[in-house]
Amino acid sequence: MEDQARGFVAMLESCFSELEDPRNENSCEHLLIDIIAITILGVTCGADDWTDLETFGNGRREWLEKFLALPNGIPAHDTFRRVFGMLDPKQFSTSLFQWTQAIQDATDGQLIAIDGKALRRSFAKRTGKKMLHLVTAWSSDNGLTLGQVACEQKSNEITAIPQLLIMLDLKGNTVTIDAMGCQTEIAAQIREQKGHYVLALKGNQSSLKDDMQALFDVEAERDFSGVKHHVFESSNSGHGRLEERTCHVLEIPKDHPQRERWRDLKTLVVTVSRRQVDEKETWESRLFVSSHPPRAKFLAEAIRRHWSIENSQHWILDVTFGEDHRRQQDRNGASNLAAVRRLSTSLLRQETTLKRGAKCKRMNCALDPNYLLKVFTPPETIDA
C-alpha cells in the first residue's frame, strides 16, 4: 500500500505542478495538493458535496496522514467550497485530465467523442443563472475522459469545442461530434491538429445538409454508378427488439462546391436504421460528413461508438454520482467538482479486478483503502 500511496501522490504532484494557487500564501492553513487529494479520493468513495468531503477526511484522517502533509488537519467543508470556487476551471481540468491522458493508449486510430452535458440543478432563478453546460472529450476506445470545458449555455458549446480540442493530441485520431459542432472552423482545427473528423448534419448547416441529401438522392437513382460507394450492414436483436442498420458511404466528387468550404471534406455517410419492437416499426436516417476516405465499416462503427459517452459516462454520472441532483450554483466550484467526478468515473472503469458496476466499486473504495489506492494505480504498476 505504501508504494501505491507514493504513486498516487507523485501523480498528483506531476499533474498539478503548474496549477496556480489563487489563495493568499501567508494565510493558507492547508496545502492545495492536500485539498485536491482528499477531494479526488472522497468523490471516488461516495462524497457528493463539500460536507461529504469533510466527513470523509475526518473519517480517514489517520490513514490520510500516512501520505499527505495535513499541517492543520482536515479542511472544513467551507474551505473545500471556497478553494474550489477560486480555482480556474480551465487550469484545473487541464491539470486533472493529464492523469487520464497519461494512461491512455497513445496509438493512432483512436476515436474521440465530443459531447455536451448540462448540470440540471446548477441554475438560479433569482440571479438569472442558466444551467451550466460541460463539453467533454471522451476516448471511445479506453473509456477515459480526456478533457472538459464549461460554458454557460448550450449555444456556447460551439465556442467551447475549439478550446477543448486544443487540449488534446489529435494526431492520427478521429473526432466525432454531434450536429452542434458541425462548423467549418472546427473541421479546419481538427485537420490542423492532424486529426480526422466525423460530423453529424442537421438543420444548423442547412446548405450542407441539403447539398448532401441531394447528392445521395441523385446517386441512389443512378445506383451509385458515378461515385465510389461502400455499404456496411449490421443488426442486433434481443428482448423483443430487432434493429437493422445500413451505412452508405459515398466519396464526394472533387468538383463539389462544398469541398471548397470544408477543410479536406471527402466522404458523405448516410445511416438508415430500422427498429422493430413487438409490432411497432420505426425508420430513421441520418447524415454525416467526414475527412476520411470511404471506409464503410470503420465509419459505421465510429458513429455508433460515439454514443458510448452517453451510456458509459453521462448515465453513470447521473445514476451513480447523482450529478443532475447536485444543487451547486457556484460556477467554478460546480465545474471543478464535475471534472473530479469524470476522472473518478474513468478510473473506476479502468479498474477491472472487481467485476461490479461503478456504484459497487465506490462502496468498496469507501470500505477498503487498499482497493481505493488500487483504482488510482496503473495496471502495469500493479502487475509489476
HELIX and SHEET records of a PDB file:
HELIX    1   1 GLU A    2  CYS A   15  1                                  14    
HELIX    2   2 GLU A   25  SER A   27  5                                   3    
HELIX    3   3 LEU A   32  THR A   44  1                                  13    
HELIX    4   4 TRP A   50  GLY A   59  1                                  10    
HELIX    5   5 ARG A   61  LEU A   64  1                                   4    
HELIX    6   6 HIS A   77  MET A   86  1                                  10    
HELIX    7   7 PRO A   89  LEU A   96  1                                   8    
HELIX    8   8 GLN A   98  ILE A  103  1                                   6    
HELIX    9   9 LYS A  154  ASN A  156  5                                   3    
HELIX   10  10 GLU A  157  LEU A  165  1                                   9    
HELIX   11  11 ALA A  179  GLY A  181  5                                   3    
HELIX   12  12 THR A  184  GLU A  192  1                                   9    
HELIX   13  13 GLY A  203  GLN A  205  5                                   3    
HELIX   14  14 SER A  206  GLU A  221  1                                  16    
HELIX   15  15 GLN A  258  ARG A  261  1                                   4    
HELIX   16  16 ALA A  296  HIS A  306  1                                  11    
HELIX   17  17 SER A  308  ILE A  309  1                                   2    
HELIX   18  18 GLU A  310  HIS A  314  3                                   5    
HELIX   19  19 TRP A  315  VAL A  319  1                                   5    
HELIX   20  20 GLU A  323  HIS A  325  5                                   3    
HELIX   21  21 ARG A  331  GLN A  350  1                                  20    
HELIX   22  22 ALA A  358  LEU A  367  1                                  10    
HELIX   23  23 PRO A  369  VAL A  375  1                                   7    
HELIX   24  24 PRO A  379  ASP A  383  1                                   5    
SHEET    1   A 9 LEU A 144  CYS A 151  0                                        
SHEET    2   A 9 LEU A 132  SER A 139 -1                                        
SHEET    3   A 9 LEU A 111  LEU A 119 -1                                        
SHEET    4   A 9 THR A 174  ILE A 177  1                                        
SHEET    5   A 9 HIS A 196  LEU A 201  1                                        
SHEET    6   A 9 LYS A 280  SER A 290 -1                                        
SHEET    7   A 9 THR A 267  VAL A 277 -1                                        
SHEET    8   A 9 ARG A 241  GLU A 251 -1                                        
SHEET    9   A 9 HIS A 229  GLY A 238 -1                                        
END                                                                             
